[in-house]
Amino acid sequence: MKVYPKAQFTLGLDKGPPNGGTPRGNMHTTETPSSGFYTRTVYYSIQVREYADLVYWRQFIDLEDYSHALRHNSGDPETNKEGSVNPSLAVVGYAKNMPLMSDLLVKEIAEFMVWCEKELGIPARFVSHAGGGHCYGENSSCRVSWSDWKAGKGPLITSGAGGWYTHAQVPGQTHWDAPFPFERIEAAIALLKAGQLPPSEPGLKEGMLELDIKLPVLKKGAGMKSSPELKGYVQIEQGLLLSQGFADRNTTKPLTYCDGLFWTGTETAVKGFQKSRGLSVDGVIGTGTWNELLRQGGNA
């Protein structure tokens, strides 16, 4: 079993052996701090987010298993099963801010990629630097062919095979990611391999956009007749509560737990968590409870 040393490990429900022979990974952005939905269905193997001046890692399944098999059309191959190792890294934060990523987060991602090269055999390199709105659509020029995806090849790979893709390169998908700071991450990888430490300045520089996300206050009734976005945040906090052993027994979907409906069972779980952490027991997910949930759910 492979567990990244900096990550909290949460065993997922959807895992199994891959089909292919080339070790590779794929890297995404997500704007949810630690989604209960993703926790249960394991679309992502591992997540990283920067919070204040710290970086949090959370792992969901054994990195030698595949994450949730992605299939765009019914006849397409299951893309996450086409390599011998298929970790999927989600970088949490607004996609538009990825190019402004702090030195600290760049260093952390570079360290993870170097670790994956040593422990999983995935070369610490990007397959392509493509990203942005022009990559939208199943047939965009950013996507690699099915054969190259299975073989672990891409436009920046001149020898060998394997490396890291972003969502913009995954064949059969329509989604895209904003460009990562590819050159900065690659420079940090080169320094690490040379035995030197890359810069690690926490946070974004003055004048840049905030990377962190403002979270809504959630209380009983949230998600019942609200926007899909608010319901999604309820799913997030339900997943975080579950990871800490505070299950909502009154959800409408007990097998998946995270139904996005904040009712009596969710309120009871929130109060139980708040009491266990010495917080004000009001059943409301405010700033203090959000911070404690994220600290407990994402801290190594």
Number of C-alpha atoms within 10 A of each C-alpha: 7 13 17 18 12 15 18 20 21 17 16 19 14 17 18 15 14 20 16 16 15 22 25 33 29 22 20 20 25 18 15 19 23 25 23 27 19 18 27 19 17 23 22 24 30 27 25 24 24 22 20 11 12 12 18 22 23 26 26 25 26 21 22 21 21 29 30 23 19 16 15 14 10 7 7 12 17 17 24 28 22 23 23 21 27 30 27 26 26 24 24 24 22 17 20 15 20 19 13 18 23 21 20 20 25 26 24 23 19 24 19 18 24 22 17 23 18 12 14 20 17 25 21 24 21 25 26 21 18 23 19 17 12 13 21 19 17 18 14 18 13 24 28 23 16 16 10 14 23 25 19 26 24 21 13 12 15 9 7 11 18 28 26 25 26 27 23 32 29 22 25 22 20 17 16 26 22 22 19 25 16 17 11 17 25 19 15 25 26 17 16 16 12 9 9 11 13 21 14 14 14 18 22 20 13 7 6 11 13 16 23 18 13 8 15 13 15 21 18 17 14 18 22 15 10 11 10 12 11 20 20 20 24 28 24 23 27 27 29 24 24 19 17 12 12 19 23 24 14 15 20 13 11 12 9 14 20 30 22 27 25 25 17 16 17 28 20 20 20 27 20 19 23 21 14 10 13 8 14 12 16 15 21 19 22 14 14 12 21 18 14 15 24 17 13 16 24 23 15 16
